[in-house]
Amino acid sequence: MDNAGMCRSIKTLRPPYAEQVTDGDIRAAALQYVRKISGFRQPAAHNAAAFDRAVDEVARATAQLLASLEIRGGR
């Protein structure tokens, strides 16, 4: 997959677009985001720790965002 198409594969993770969002869904979106901004599909060994840390932090921020959103007119 080329860089232009990476972010298009990130799905909207809030209702009504997604009803059941798993930790796996959040992590997959975070991974795609970090891949896009870093330009690496798989980082070299010397960048792996920084890459993995970024995925963890983006996933954590995403989960916090989704938990705090108020969806009006929904359920």
Secondary structure, DSSP 8 states (H G I E B T S, - for coil): --HHHHGGG----STTT-SS--HHHHHHHHHHHHHHHH--SS--GGGHHHHHHHHHHHHHHHHHHHHH---TT--
